[in-house]
């Protein structure tokens, strides 16, 4: 889950102490794997899959976990097959993919900015996607596909704009965060204005979307999001070593041969694409991108960006939050974004207090 690769022939030491086992290849390469991070990642995957089974069985037509698993493997009745595979499985898959995308995007942005408060929804990427979606809903009365396209376009334009405004002979992490916070404030004002221009039906539809919800999701949201994850995940994992060096500072990364600005641009672009795709599928689900990487890092106790643990933590968090929303308040009566917003807000307050006591803010 958290690994570093180095040439064992050259005797190059790892960037930081890494606990775990070392796997050697015939070509002289060694792969040092952090056992604790791997076990944490495995545990998070089990939690995410287990909660997915429980969530599929939750609703007006409740099902035991054993019946859900049997139906997923083709052994259920006709009505169970319809409920599981047509109604509930797409919603759960969207939840897993959205949570993983947001968790990974948060880990990327926090590593690039070297700031625990750095998060796509804090610095305006989510607000940019919301602005694009609201423009389509309010001004063009577009359908679900058009709204999703608007959200992706808004997120990408916001991300590129924030990066361009933060550029001054390179991009500094804190400058990127500050510019993003300013962009988020302006985009929030734009979104508020668009809501005042909407009629009652469009405003109600927009508010449900802005809250962040998995209700009514089908295979039309699963396939595009899965394709985005399949493209972006290998790309960012391929730059994990450079990203880990980048956390040491630009000068150290330059000295180690890292193309700092190229790596930073690729990572920010990956975070923007993941956030925009996740937002287009489920709306701007709050705080998952902020909380998931922090919790993953605390569990693994490992150096580096912890990309896979952060993605798995995001998936587990979102699925668990959706299950809590259904069990505590009735199926589909409470959007999952409300639950993540409350939990994430409490976590953010705790993080701010911790940073203040440490003298970092």
C-alpha positions as CSV (number, residue, x, y, z in Angstrom):
1,X,0.0,0.0,0.0
2,X,2.8,2.4,0.8
3,X,6.0,1.5,-1.1
4,X,9.2,3.0,-2.3
5,X,11.4,1.6,-5.1
6,X,15.1,2.1,-5.3
7,X,18.1,0.6,-7.0
8,X,19.7,-1.8,-4.6
9,X,22.9,-2.0,-6.7
10,X,23.6,1.7,-6.2
11,X,23.0,1.5,-2.5
12,X,20.6,4.4,-2.5
13,X,18.8,4.6,0.9
14,X,15.1,5.2,1.1
15,X,13.9,8.7,1.6
16,X,12.6,8.0,5.1
17,X,12.6,5.0,7.4
18,X,10.1,2.5,6.1
19,X,8.9,-0.4,8.2
20,X,8.2,-3.6,6.5
21,X,9.4,-6.4,4.2
22,X,11.7,-6.1,1.1
23,X,10.9,-7.9,-2.1
24,X,13.8,-8.3,-4.5
25,X,13.7,-8.9,-8.2
26,X,16.3,-10.6,-10.5
27,X,17.1,-7.2,-12.1
28,X,18.4,-5.7,-8.9
29,X,15.4,-3.7,-8.0
30,X,13.9,-4.0,-4.5
31,X,10.4,-3.1,-3.4
32,X,10.0,-2.2,0.2
33,X,6.5,-2.6,1.4
34,X,5.2,-1.1,4.6
35,X,3.4,-4.0,6.3
36,X,1.3,-1.8,8.6
37,X,0.1,0.3,5.6
38,X,-0.7,-2.9,3.7
39,X,-2.7,-4.3,6.6
40,X,-4.6,-1.1,7.1
41,X,-5.4,-0.9,3.4
42,X,-6.7,-4.5,3.5
43,X,-8.8,-3.8,6.6
44,X,-10.3,-0.7,5.0
45,X,-11.1,-2.7,1.8
46,X,-12.9,-5.3,4.0
47,X,-14.8,-2.6,5.8
48,X,-15.8,-0.9,2.6
49,X,-17.0,-4.2,1.0
50,X,-18.7,-5.3,4.2
51,X,-20.6,-2.1,4.6
52,X,-21.5,-2.3,0.9
53,X,-23.2,-5.6,1.5
54,X,-25.0,-4.2,4.5
55,X,-26.1,-1.1,2.6
56,X,-27.5,-3.2,-0.3
57,X,-29.6,-5.0,2.2
58,X,-30.9,-1.8,3.7
59,X,-34.2,-0.3,2.6
60,X,-38.0,-0.9,2.5
61,X,-37.3,-4.5,1.3
62,X,-34.6,-5.5,3.7
63,X,-32.3,-8.4,3.0
64,X,-29.8,-10.3,5.2
65,X,-26.1,-10.1,4.2
66,X,-26.1,-13.7,3.2
67,X,-29.0,-13.2,0.8
68,X,-27.3,-10.2,-0.7
69,X,-24.1,-12.1,-1.3
70,X,-26.0,-15.1,-2.7
71,X,-28.0,-12.7,-5.1
72,X,-24.8,-11.0,-6.2
73,X,-23.4,-14.4,-7.3
74,X,-26.7,-15.2,-9.2
75,X,-28.4,-17.3,-6.6
76,X,-31.3,-15.0,-5.5
77,X,-34.9,-15.0,-6.5
78,X,-36.2,-12.8,-9.4
79,X,-37.3,-10.0,-7.1
80,X,-34.1,-10.1,-5.1
81,X,-32.1,-10.0,-8.3
82,X,-34.0,-6.9,-9.5
83,X,-33.6,-5.1,-6.2
84,X,-30.0,-5.9,-5.7
85,X,-28.5,-5.7,-9.2
86,X,-30.8,-3.0,-10.7
87,X,-31.8,-0.7,-7.9
88,X,-29.2,-0.9,-5.1
89,X,-25.9,-2.1,-6.6
90,X,-25.4,0.9,-8.9
91,X,-25.9,3.2,-5.9
92,X,-23.4,1.4,-3.8
93,X,-20.8,1.3,-6.6
94,X,-21.2,5.0,-7.2
95,X,-20.7,5.5,-3.5
96,X,-17.5,3.4,-3.5
97,X,-16.1,5.2,-6.6
98,X,-17.0,8.7,-5.4
99,X,-15.6,8.1,-1.9
100,X,-12.4,6.6,-3.4
101,X,-12.0,9.4,-5.9
102,X,-12.5,12.1,-3.2
103,X,-10.1,10.4,-0.8
104,X,-7.4,10.1,-3.5
105,X,-8.0,13.7,-4.6
106,X,-7.6,14.9,-1.1
107,X,-4.4,12.9,-0.6
108,X,-2.9,14.4,-3.8
109,X,-3.8,17.9,-2.9
110,X,-2.6,17.7,0.7
111,X,0.7,16.3,-0.5
112,X,1.1,18.9,-3.2
113,X,0.3,21.8,-0.9
114,X,2.0,20.2,2.1
115,X,-1.0,21.5,4.1
116,X,-3.4,19.2,6.2
117,X,-6.1,21.7,5.5
118,X,-5.6,21.5,1.7
119,X,-8.6,19.8,0.2
120,X,-10.4,20.1,-3.2
121,X,-13.7,21.1,-1.5
122,X,-12.0,23.7,0.7
123,X,-10.1,25.4,-2.2
124,X,-13.0,25.7,-4.6
125,X,-12.8,22.7,-6.9
126,X,-16.1,21.4,-5.6
127,X,-17.6,24.8,-5.8
128,X,-16.5,25.1,-9.4
129,X,-18.2,21.9,-10.3
130,X,-21.3,23.1,-8.5
131,X,-21.2,26.3,-10.4
132,X,-21.1,24.4,-13.7
133,X,-23.9,22.2,-12.7
134,X,-26.1,25.0,-11.5
135,X,-25.5,26.9,-14.7
136,X,-26.9,24.0,-16.7
137,X,-29.8,23.5,-14.2
138,X,-30.9,27.1,-13.9
139,X,-30.1,28.6,-17.2
140,X,-30.5,25.7,-19.6
141,X,-32.8,23.3,-17.7
142,X,-30.6,20.5,-18.7
143,X,-31.1,16.8,-17.9
144,X,-28.8,14.6,-15.7
145,X,-26.2,14.0,-18.5
146,X,-26.0,17.7,-19.2
147,X,-25.7,18.5,-15.5
148,X,-22.9,16.0,-15.1
149,X,-21.1,17.5,-18.1
150,X,-21.5,21.0,-16.6
151,X,-20.1,19.8,-13.3
152,X,-17.0,18.3,-15.0
153,X,-16.4,21.4,-17.1
154,X,-16.8,23.7,-14.1
155,X,-14.4,21.7,-12.0
156,X,-11.8,21.6,-14.7
157,X,-12.0,25.3,-15.4
158,X,-11.8,26.2,-11.7
159,X,-8.8,23.9,-11.2
160,X,-6.9,25.4,-14.1
161,X,-7.8,28.9,-13.1
162,X,-6.7,28.4,-9.5
163,X,-3.4,26.9,-10.7
164,X,-2.8,29.8,-13.2
165,X,-3.5,32.5,-10.6
166,X,-1.3,30.8,-8.0
167,X,1.6,30.6,-10.5
168,X,4.6,32.9,-9.9
169,X,7.8,31.3,-11.1
170,X,6.3,28.1,-9.8
171,X,3.4,27.3,-7.5
172,X,3.9,27.4,-3.7
173,X,1.5,25.2,-1.7
174,X,0.2,27.9,0.6
175,X,-0.3,30.3,-2.3
176,X,-2.3,27.6,-4.0
177,X,-4.5,27.1,-1.0
178,X,-5.0,30.8,-0.4
179,X,-6.0,31.4,-4.1
180,X,-8.3,28.4,-3.9
181,X,-10.0,29.7,-0.8
182,X,-10.6,33.0,-2.5
183,X,-12.0,31.3,-5.6
184,X,-14.3,29.2,-3.4
185,X,-15.7,32.3,-1.8
186,X,-16.4,33.9,-5.2
187,X,-17.9,30.8,-6.6
188,X,-20.1,30.4,-3.6
189,X,-21.5,33.9,-4.3
190,X,-22.1,32.9,-7.9
191,X,-23.9,29.8,-6.9
192,X,-26.1,31.8,-4.5
193,X,-26.9,34.2,-7.3
194,X,-27.9,31.4,-9.6
195,X,-30.2,29.9,-7.0
196,X,-32.0,33.3,-6.7
197,X,-32.6,33.3,-10.4
198,X,-34.0,29.8,-10.5
199,X,-37.7,29.0,-10.4
200,X,-39.1,26.8,-7.6
201,X,-38.7,23.5,-9.3
202,X,-35.1,24.1,-10.5
203,X,-34.1,25.6,-7.2
204,X,-35.4,22.5,-5.3
205,X,-33.6,20.2,-7.8
206,X,-30.4,22.3,-7.4
207,X,-30.5,22.2,-3.6
208,X,-30.8,18.4,-3.6
209,X,-27.9,18.2,-5.9
210,X,-25.8,20.7,-4.0
211,X,-26.2,18.7,-0.8
212,X,-24.6,15.6,-2.2
213,X,-26.7,12.5,-2.5
214,X,-26.5,8.9,-3.8
215,X,-30.2,8.5,-4.2
216,X,-31.5,7.5,-7.6
217,X,-28.0,6.6,-9.0
218,X,-27.9,4.0,-11.8
219,X,-25.4,2.4,-14.1
220,X,-25.3,5.6,-16.1
221,X,-23.2,7.2,-13.4
222,X,-21.1,4.1,-12.6
223,X,-19.5,3.5,-16.0
224,X,-18.1,7.0,-16.6
225,X,-16.8,7.3,-13.1
226,X,-15.2,3.9,-13.3
227,X,-13.5,4.8,-16.5
228,X,-12.1,8.0,-15.0
229,X,-10.7,6.1,-12.0
230,X,-9.2,3.5,-14.3
231,X,-7.3,6.2,-16.2
232,X,-6.3,8.5,-13.3
233,X,-5.4,6.0,-10.6
234,X,-2.4,4.3,-12.5
235,X,-1.3,7.8,-13.6
236,X,-1.0,9.2,-10.0
237,X,0.3,6.0,-8.6
238,X,3.1,6.1,-11.2
239,X,4.1,9.5,-9.7
240,X,3.9,8.4,-6.1
241,X,7.6,8.3,-5.6
242,X,8.0,11.9,-7.0
243,X,5.1,13.0,-4.9
244,X,6.8,11.6,-1.8
245,X,9.9,13.5,-2.6
246,X,7.9,16.7,-3.2
247,X,6.6,16.5,0.3
248,X,10.3,17.1,1.5
249,X,10.3,20.5,-0.2
250,X,11.0,21.8,-3.7
251,X,14.7,22.2,-3.2
252,X,15.2,18.7,-2.0
253,X,13.0,17.3,-4.8
254,X,15.0,19.3,-7.4
255,X,18.2,17.9,-5.9
256,X,16.8,14.3,-6.3
257,X,16.0,14.9,-9.9
258,X,12.3,15.4,-9.7
259,X,10.6,17.7,-12.2
260,X,8.8,19.6,-9.6
261,X,6.4,21.8,-11.6
262,X,5.6,19.0,-14.0
263,X,4.9,16.6,-11.1
264,X,2.8,19.2,-9.3
265,X,0.8,20.0,-12.4
266,X,0.0,16.4,-13.1
267,X,-1.0,15.8,-9.5
268,X,-3.2,18.8,-9.3
269,X,-4.8,18.0,-12.6
270,X,-5.4,14.4,-11.4
271,X,-7.1,15.8,-8.2
272,X,-9.2,18.2,-10.2
273,X,-10.4,15.4,-12.6
274,X,-11.2,13.0,-9.8
275,X,-13.1,15.7,-7.9
276,X,-15.0,16.9,-10.9
277,X,-16.0,13.3,-11.9
278,X,-17.1,12.5,-8.3
279,X,-19.1,15.7,-8.1
280,X,-20.8,15.1,-11.4
281,X,-21.9,11.7,-10.1
282,X,-23.1,12.5,-6.6
283,X,-22.9,16.3,-6.1
284,X,-20.4,18.1,-3.9
285,X,-20.2,15.6,-1.0
286,X,-18.5,17.6,1.7
287,X,-15.3,16.9,3.7
288,X,-14.6,13.4,2.5
289,X,-11.5,14.7,0.6
290,X,-10.3,16.5,3.7
291,X,-10.9,13.8,6.3
292,X,-10.1,10.5,4.5
293,X,-6.3,11.2,3.8
294,X,-5.8,12.4,7.4
295,X,-7.4,9.4,8.9
296,X,-5.5,7.0,6.6
297,X,-2.2,8.6,7.5
298,X,-3.0,8.3,11.2
299,X,-3.8,4.7,10.8
300,X,-0.8,3.7,8.7
301,X,1.6,5.9,10.6
302,X,3.6,6.0,7.3
303,X,5.5,8.7,5.5
304,X,4.4,9.7,2.1
305,X,1.1,10.5,0.5
306,X,-0.6,7.1,1.4
307,X,-2.6,7.3,-1.8
308,X,-4.3,3.8,-1.8
309,X,-5.1,3.9,1.9
310,X,-6.7,7.4,1.4
311,X,-8.8,6.1,-1.5
312,X,-10.0,3.1,0.5
313,X,-10.7,5.2,3.5
314,X,-12.8,7.6,1.4
315,X,-14.8,4.6,0.0
316,X,-15.4,3.2,3.5
317,X,-16.4,6.6,4.9
318,X,-18.9,7.4,2.2
319,X,-20.6,4.0,2.2
320,X,-20.8,4.0,6.0
321,X,-22.2,7.6,6.0
322,X,-24.9,6.6,3.5
323,X,-25.8,3.6,5.6
324,X,-26.1,5.8,8.7
325,X,-28.3,8.3,6.8
326,X,-30.7,5.5,5.8
327,X,-30.8,3.6,9.1
328,X,-31.1,6.7,11.3
329,X,-33.4,8.8,9.2
330,X,-35.2,6.4,6.8
331,X,-34.2,5.4,3.3
332,X,-33.4,8.3,1.0
333,X,-34.8,10.8,3.5
334,X,-31.4,12.3,4.3
335,X,-28.7,13.0,1.7
336,X,-25.3,11.5,2.5
337,X,-23.8,14.9,2.1
338,X,-25.5,16.1,5.3
339,X,-23.9,13.3,7.3
340,X,-20.4,13.8,5.9
341,X,-20.8,17.6,6.4
342,X,-21.6,17.2,10.1
343,X,-18.8,14.6,10.7
344,X,-16.3,16.5,8.6
345,X,-17.1,19.8,10.2
346,X,-16.4,18.3,13.7
347,X,-13.2,16.8,12.4
348,X,-12.1,20.1,10.9
349,X,-12.6,21.9,14.2
350,X,-10.6,19.3,16.0
351,X,-7.8,19.6,13.3
352,X,-7.7,23.3,13.7
353,X,-7.4,23.1,17.5
354,X,-4.6,20.5,17.1
355,X,-2.7,22.7,14.6
356,X,-3.2,25.7,16.9
357,X,-1.8,23.9,19.9
358,X,1.2,22.8,17.8
359,X,1.8,26.5,16.9
360,X,1.4,25.9,13.1
361,X,-1.6,28.3,12.8
